[in-house]
Amino acid sequence: GVGRKKNVLFIMADDLRTSLGCYGDPVAKSPNIDQLASRGQVFLNAFAQQAVCGPSRVSMLTSRRPDTTRLYDFNSYWRVHSGNYTTLPQYFKSQGYFTMSVGKVFHPGIASNNTDDYPYSWSIPAYHPPSFTYEKQKMCKGEDGKLHINLLCAVNVTEQPGGTLPDLESTEEALRLLKSRVNDDDPFFLAVGFHKPHIPFRIPQEYLTLYPLDQMTLASDPDIPERLPTVAYNPWTDVRMREDVQKLNISFPYGSIPKDFQLRIRQHYYAAVSYMDAQVGRLLSALEDLGLADNTMVVFTSDHGWSLGEHGEWAKYSNFDVATRVPLIFFVPGGNEAGTSTFPFIDVLRESVHSGKVRSRLVELVDVFPTVSYLAGLKVPVQCPDISFQVELCTEGENRAYAAPQGQSERTPEDVAFSQYPRPADTPQENSDLPDLKDIKIMGYSLRTWDYRYTLWLGFNPKTFQVNVSDVHAGELYMSADDPGQDKNIFNNSDYSEIMRKTASLPQVSWNSFYRLFFS
């Protein structure tokens, strides 16, 4: 009907940094996401609140920061552990939407009650691709002809169990669900979480042909920055554990990966991005074929980035832009020329496209919930009070749909994006990348503004969730203008002691109020 609410197709990639054509990456071949971008709004500066899957997804889907979800690891369910927060899909469900989850949307397991938060968030149980069970098994042919648990794992799909892979299965299921909703009166919210480019790079081997090794280059800053505090370094333990990486005998924690292997990791990461892009293309062209493209808004994002050798680091688990910055694209239907196709599938092996409305404002993944609500025509949840553990429905983000029209300056000085990362110790340990709550001793709070990234590593008590602002373990300050890669830490203690003088008289404060006092 005329007053019908818009459907929502919410697509999330796993561990995807802004390695996409529409974000200006010259290497990436991502024609389908680029095409979505060319018809939508692209947020160039979107940041995750914590660069690891479980905490980031719960933060995005509840629109609460990690200090409010109190999830910094994978071991608690927010409704029991911190507060009974309404999620984005749950809110849509309460407004008459039929909500569905395919693949990795919530982090599966304890962090979503072993049900992906069904029945609160979803109208039907969440779907997980059966072939995902093989992802952690010996599936990768080595040079010895035997099967291994490798990082690099390009495969012949026909030889895989069931002749398929997880993201292929998720795409099939999403297409089936889309078809089932075509004649339904209720609007739908379909979340599709792709597993790639998360490691292992178990992907169809043909995608490697898009990225010949002799054309791959190393990160432009492959060395550990001289003044990087030891607490800030993430030792990429999950990458080290793979059999093909173990064979390289790299010393823990600072040994570097041989250059030829670095090039192969980068090649496989990009190939995994192109494989995932093709699945996005199948979803978008199905919207078109099923007559849903005129009434379905599309969101595309990721849970956080992934370092590809920058700063001598790999994987996520840090506060650098490469780990915290994510793609964020919104497409809202309307204004398409009659008779033209909105989303023709683009074969990555043949052609490419260019970008649409670009937004440069600094935004955060906590902004997704209020923005999607607004764009779909629902009421935007109210702003959370300073302490919101008892408040079920509110947002710690902002509705970004009002972003300045193009042409107006978007560099507003008050723009700021927050991220944070916990550590168990001042020096790299086996559990530095992903400490359990009980082992967290230090929290690295990081502010990204137009001009700088400023990170303070502060004492943290995991029993009381209190930050001790006078217990400074280290600091980082990178100036965007002359150090866009974040390699020259110019933090010095005298700047910080000025702030400390002001805070000396304060009681224990949450990071939110600490921020309001000093940076507003």
Order of alpha helices (4+ residues) and beta strands (2+ residues): beta-alpha-beta-alpha-alpha-alpha-alpha-beta-beta-beta-beta-alpha-beta-beta-alpha-alpha-alpha-beta-beta-beta-alpha-beta-beta-beta-alpha-beta-beta-beta-beta-alpha-alpha
